[in-house]
Amino acid sequence: MHELGIMTGVVDSVKAAALEAGATRLLKVSLSVGEMTEAVDTALQFAFEALTDDDPFTKGAQLEVKMIRPCSRCLECGAEYEHDRFSMFCPECDGFVTELIAGREMQIDSIEVDLPEE
Amino acid sequence: MHIDMKQPILAKNDSLAAQLRARFAENHVFVLDILASPGSGKTSTILATIDALRDEFNIAVIEGDIASSVDAEKIKAQGIPAVQINTGGACHLESAMIKRAIDVLDLERLDLIIIENVGNLVCPTDFDLGENAKVMILSVPEGDDKPLKYPGVFQIAEAVILNKVDTMPVFNFNNEAFVESVTRLNPQAPIFPISATTGQGVEEWTNWLADQIRKA
């Protein structure tokens, strides 16, 4: 439900970056989103479409969402391991003092834009 | 043309949250963000917490709700400063709302600010408010399977409160299964079984909280 709010921030930021580069159109936005966040790909896509559809500058732009698998480091044995959303235990030593090193990110990686012809 | 951005999506919220965190630290205020479903007993738990800690700490409460000031009135009736934020439909609090709320609080004389987030187990988990700790409350009637359905909120919590434990015999709540799934999701978080209205278990919770406030 908060994807619309999140996506409003994304669209504002990418528009500003595209205009600063002198672009005439926004073609594509690439995001990285950790699986441990509460942001859902389909809801992000829906919000993106709703927010880009009525502006000729952004209309038809593509959204690419790369989901990042959670990864933790065990602070007891030092092992680094991927895991799902539900189990954080270290698979090597069963340790439970662990630190999440990936899986909570929400980042705008890059955009593709059209530039005016020379 | 390809333009690299590498910019956090919630950059605006996160940088404001960092500013708030610095301001809280400067004023030696501990900030607790409480996440839970509607009806889980957030306000009752806050009232019980105030009761236990008000002799030692100066406390204020920020109430986040979509509408109404019912909760803030309950807190004010106890002689505790309370600020009501109405999100007007938004499903979570953001740091800009907290910034406006603390403008009316006297940070210098406060030791503890309790933020009661909007009743929601999903969206508030993604928003940093500059707090020292997020704590989540689940109540027994909601069922022991909630950690499996809403893993994010159980993962981000520094501690988990299980409220309304006095109703356990009525609701067929499998405590063992609950503790096991919380422990898998968040092995480091303590679990406090309490009943905010009877007072059962409240002391263990408030002792833990008092320790966190003193350590901060």
Interface residues (C-beta under 8 A of the other chain):
Chain A: M1 H2 G5 I6 G9 V10 S13 V14 A17 A18 A21 A23 L31 M36 T37 E38 A39 R85 F86 S87 M88 F89 F96 V97 T98 E105 M106 Q107 I108 D109 S110 I111 E112 V113 D114 L115
Chain B: M1 H2 I3 D4 M5 K6 Q7 P8 I9 L10 A11 K12 N13 A90 C91 H92 E94 V122 C123 T125 D126 F127 L148 P151 G152 Q155 S181 T183 R184 L185 N186 P187 Q188
